């Protein structure tokens, strides 16, 4: 199978399934297509080397000051999300 994206060599943490192990994660047509110990990079259009990285679902920040420009404590949520993998700010 040809994948659109392969995230290779990362520590995959998936709380929903209880998975916490080195795994390769492949996507096709916008969906997870495979999770395996090793997927050949030749089967992917794009490969991301995730060695020494955590691969997780989107993270939730339970305490953030996202009122950008309101005070000196406010952060730019869009910029922070792009850098940190945080998908939800509360």
N, C-alpha and C positions, 0 to 999 in steps of 0.2 A: 504494500500500500504506500502511496505517496502522501506525505504529510506537508502541511503548509508551514508549520513551525515545530521545532524540537528543542525543548529545554533539557540539556544533557548534563548529567553528573552532579546534580544538586541533591541536597537533603530535603526530600519531600515530606512535608508535615500536613496531614489531612485529619483534623480532629473528628470529622464525621465518620470516617472509616477506621480510625485508630492507627493509621499508617504514620510511621516516623522512621524512614529508612532512605538510603541512597536509591534514587530512581530517576529514570528518564521519563519525560512527560511530552507526549506528542499531540498536536492539534490538527484537525482537518475540518474545513468548512465552518470555522468558528466554534467548534466543540472539541472537548477532550476525546481523542481517538484511541490513545493507548497509554498505559502506565506499565513500564517494564523495567527490570534491572538494567537492561542494555538494549538500546535501539540504535541500529546502524545509521549514522549521520547521512549516508548516501540516499536514504529514503525521505529526506526533508529538503524543502526549498530554502529554509532559513534555519540556522542552528545557533542557539545561545549557549555559551559555555557557562554553566552554573556551578562549577567546582568551587568549594569553600563558601557556597551560598545556601540560604534557606529558600525553599520554594513553598509558598503557603497560599491559601485562599486570601482574599482581601482582608486586611486587618481593621480593627475598630479602635479608635482613640476615644476612651471614655471621659477624658477631661481635656478639653482644648478651648482656646480663646480664638475663635475664627472670625471675629468682627474686625477684619482687616481695616486699618486706618482709624478705628474707633479709639484705641489707646495704644500705648507702646507695647502692651502684651499681646495684641492681636496678631494673628498669623494669616498669611495668604493660603487658604485651604487648598486651592487648585495646585499651587506650586508645591506645597508640602506633600500632597497626595501623590503627585508624580514622582517625587523623590523617595518616598517612604513605603509605598505599597498600601497605605491607608486608604480605604474606600469609604469609610463612614466616620464622621466626626460628631460627637455628642457634646 
